[in-house]
Amino acid sequence: MSRRRPGAPAATLPLPLLVALRYLRSTRRDAFVSFLSLTAAGGLAVGTAALILALAALTGFQSLLKRELLSRTPEIEVELPAGADPAAAAAAAESVEGVRAAQPLLRGQGWLITAGRARPVELVGFADRLPDSFPDASSRAPGLYVSDRVAELDELAPGTRVELASGRPVLTPFGPQPRVRRLAVAGRFASGATEVEDRVALPLAEAERLLGRSGYRLVVSTGDLDTALVLAPELGRRLPEGSRVSTWRDLNRGLFFALRLEKSLMFVAVFLIVLVAALALVSDLTLIIASKRPEIGMLGAMGAGPRTIERVFVLLGAL
């Protein structure tokens, strides 16, 4: 091993790095150039921080919104054709490997009438158990379930009897009459921040009396969002002809597109800040090169090639 001579430097830096460090140190003559360098570097740092923070905040907000929305969206929803037997369709869906459960639903518009006040609601009839799209239900017994928001506004407690009216009238000898059912509240569920209208869940038999026996849907559970996307084509082949199979992605396609577009536009807008700061840094390096022309000429005369000089200013810009 070679030994270092007394008084010799411990290590020798590469020439490009040595010159870049020399240019980086501020002198009285280059004080203005150093100020511009600090300003450009500060702008680049602020722009990069703004880009990271904006994307992080937007990603967190979108994740929260998606989680809230998907908790109230079925993994697979099937719109059955007119005249189809919902029980037979549910059995056919459950025969597909990977399907955990399939439950028929009946949806329609109506009114919740209590204490002389009528509130427009979406009526959702369920067969055996309350669907998972009604989270945090206080009870799972058959009956009428209202959202906690409706329960607080109308002061509805379990056991309170209310009236449900359908938008489909029934013809009688005295003319069209509204379909009205009187039910007791069995419990409440958590209403979501993304819900546009209030919902109530009631037994399927009561929903058929209010809405008729058409417009059945199937809610299919697979236990995993990716599995639902895989099983959707197979369900379409097993179910009656004319059934329309929609996955959670299809049901929220418009919203997911808007979220992706929002994130892309935010990235482009904030990236422009970084680009402006980078251009300021490039102009600052150009000013340094103009002020160092005599020194660059001396380096060239001493044998430094164009690539070496280029690496000097690349390292200077990085520093």
Solvent accessible surface area in square Angstrom, and as a share of the most:
residue,aa,sasa,rsa
1,M,236,1.06
2,S,115,0.74
3,R,227,0.83
4,R,154,0.56
5,R,186,0.68
6,P,137,0.86
7,G,83,0.80
8,A,25,0.20
9,P,103,0.65
10,A,94,0.73
11,A,81,0.63
12,T,119,0.69
13,L,79,0.39
14,P,85,0.53
15,L,81,0.40
16,P,16,0.10
17,L,53,0.26
18,L,92,0.46
19,V,19,0.11
20,A,0,0.00
21,L,64,0.32
22,R,117,0.43
23,Y,29,0.11
24,L,84,0.42
25,R,156,0.57
26,S,72,0.46
27,T,53,0.31
28,R,230,0.84
29,R,190,0.69
30,D,22,0.11
31,A,52,0.40
32,F,135,0.56
33,V,22,0.13
34,S,26,0.17
35,F,126,0.53
36,L,54,0.27
37,S,29,0.18
38,L,133,0.66
39,T,78,0.45
40,A,7,0.05
41,A,52,0.40
42,G,34,0.33
43,G,30,0.29
44,L,53,0.26
45,A,61,0.47
46,V,104,0.60
47,G,0,0.00
48,T,54,0.31
49,A,47,0.36
50,A,37,0.28
51,L,25,0.12
52,I,107,0.54
53,L,124,0.62
54,A,27,0.21
55,L,40,0.20
56,A,61,0.47
57,A,71,0.55
58,L,16,0.08
59,T,56,0.32
60,G,41,0.40
61,F,111,0.46
62,Q,12,0.05
63,S,50,0.32
64,L,105,0.52
65,L,37,0.18
66,K,72,0.31
67,R,150,0.55
68,E,43,0.19
69,L,29,0.14
70,L,38,0.19
71,S,51,0.33
72,R,35,0.13
73,T,23,0.13
74,P,16,0.10
75,E,34,0.15
76,I,0,0.00
77,E,10,0.05
78,V,0,0.00
79,E,68,0.30
80,L,11,0.05
81,P,40,0.25
82,A,97,0.76
83,G,87,0.84
84,A,20,0.15
85,D,83,0.43
86,P,22,0.14
87,A,69,0.54
88,A,57,0.44
89,A,2,0.01
90,A,10,0.08
91,A,61,0.47
92,A,31,0.24
93,A,0,0.00
94,E,87,0.39
95,S,72,0.47
96,V,6,0.03
97,E,161,0.72
98,G,40,0.38
99,V,18,0.10
100,R,180,0.66
101,A,27,0.21
102,A,9,0.07
103,Q,13,0.06
104,P,15,0.09
105,L,1,0.01
106,L,0,0.00
107,R,75,0.27
108,G,18,0.17
109,Q,106,0.47
110,G,3,0.03
111,W,108,0.38
112,L,0,0.00
113,I,50,0.25
114,T,19,0.11
115,A,88,0.68
116,G,78,0.75
117,R,124,0.45
118,A,65,0.50
119,R,56,0.21
120,P,92,0.58
121,V,1,0.00
122,E,27,0.12
123,L,0,0.00
124,V,1,0.01
125,G,0,0.00
126,F,5,0.02
127,A,40,0.31
128,D,121,0.63
129,R,102,0.37
130,L,2,0.01
131,P,3,0.02
132,D,95,0.49
133,S,14,0.09
134,F,1,0.01
135,P,27,0.17
136,D,116,0.60
137,A,19,0.15
138,S,78,0.50
139,S,36,0.23
140,R,123,0.45
141,A,53,0.41
142,P,106,0.67
143,G,14,0.13
144,L,1,0.00
145,Y,0,0.00
146,V,1,0.00
147,S,1,0.00
148,D,40,0.21
149,R,90,0.33
150,V,0,0.00
151,A,2,0.02
152,E,120,0.54
153,L,110,0.55
154,D,13,0.06
155,E,151,0.68
156,L,6,0.03
157,A,54,0.42
158,P,97,0.61
159,G,51,0.49
160,T,49,0.28
161,R,127,0.46
162,V,2,0.01
163,E,56,0.25
164,L,0,0.00
165,A,8,0.06
166,S,5,0.03
167,G,44,0.43
168,R,113,0.41
169,P,76,0.48
170,V,60,0.35
171,L,147,0.73
172,T,49,0.29
173,P,137,0.86
174,F,183,0.76
175,G,23,0.22
176,P,89,0.56
177,Q,74,0.33
178,P,83,0.52
179,R,66,0.24
180,V,66,0.38
181,R,81,0.30
182,R,132,0.48
183,L,24,0.12
184,A,38,0.30
185,V,6,0.03
186,A,30,0.23
187,G,1,0.01
188,R,82,0.30
189,F,2,0.01
190,A,24,0.18
191,S,29,0.19
192,G,4,0.04
193,A,102,0.79
194,T,43,0.25
195,E,30,0.14
196,V,153,0.88
197,E,78,0.35
198,D,20,0.10
199,R,25,0.09
200,V,0,0.00
201,A,0,0.00
202,L,0,0.00
203,P,33,0.21
204,L,25,0.13
205,A,53,0.41
206,E,26,0.11
207,A,0,0.00
208,E,27,0.12
209,R,124,0.45
210,L,0,0.00
211,L,6,0.03
212,G,16,0.15
213,R,180,0.66
214,S,54,0.35
215,G,44,0.42
216,Y,17,0.06
217,R,66,0.24
218,L,0,0.00
219,V,26,0.15
220,V,1,0.00
221,S,27,0.17
222,T,8,0.05
223,G,39,0.37
224,D,68,0.35
225,L,64,0.32
226,D,96,0.50
227,T,46,0.27
228,A,0,0.00
229,L,48,0.24
230,V,111,0.64
231,L,21,0.11
232,A,13,0.10
233,P,76,0.48
234,E,45,0.20
235,L,0,0.00
236,G,36,0.35
237,R,171,0.62
238,R,112,0.41
239,L,10,0.05
240,P,52,0.33
241,E,170,0.76
242,G,59,0.57
243,S,23,0.15
244,R,167,0.61
245,V,38,0.22
246,S,17,0.11
247,T,9,0.05
248,W,26,0.09
249,R,113,0.41
250,D,56,0.29
251,L,72,0.36
252,N,14,0.07
253,R,138,0.50
254,G,57,0.55
255,L,60,0.30
256,F,18,0.08
257,F,119,0.49
258,A,49,0.38
259,L,9,0.04
260,R,143,0.52
261,L,85,0.42
262,E,74,0.33
263,K,71,0.30
264,S,60,0.39
265,L,109,0.54
266,M,72,0.32
267,F,90,0.37
268,V,82,0.47
269,A,56,0.43
270,V,15,0.08
271,F,85,0.35
272,L,95,0.47
273,I,85,0.43
274,V,24,0.14
275,L,75,0.37
276,V,99,0.57
277,A,9,0.07
278,A,34,0.26
279,L,105,0.52
280,A,44,0.34
281,L,34,0.17
282,V,88,0.50
283,S,66,0.43
284,D,6,0.03
285,L,33,0.16
286,T,81,0.47
287,L,72,0.36
288,I,11,0.06
289,I,67,0.34
290,A,57,0.44
291,S,58,0.38
292,K,13,0.05
293,R,167,0.61
294,P,95,0.60
295,E,59,0.26
296,I,32,0.16
297,G,46,0.44
298,M,122,0.55
299,L,30,0.15
300,G,36,0.35
301,A,92,0.71
302,M,154,0.69
303,G,67,0.64
304,A,16,0.12
305,G,29,0.28
306,P,116,0.73
307,R,164,0.60
308,T,25,0.15
309,I,29,0.15
310,E,91,0.41
311,R,117,0.43
312,V,2,0.01
313,F,17,0.07
314,V,95,0.55
315,L,61,0.31
316,L,13,0.07
317,G,18,0.17
318,A,86,0.67
319,L,100,0.50
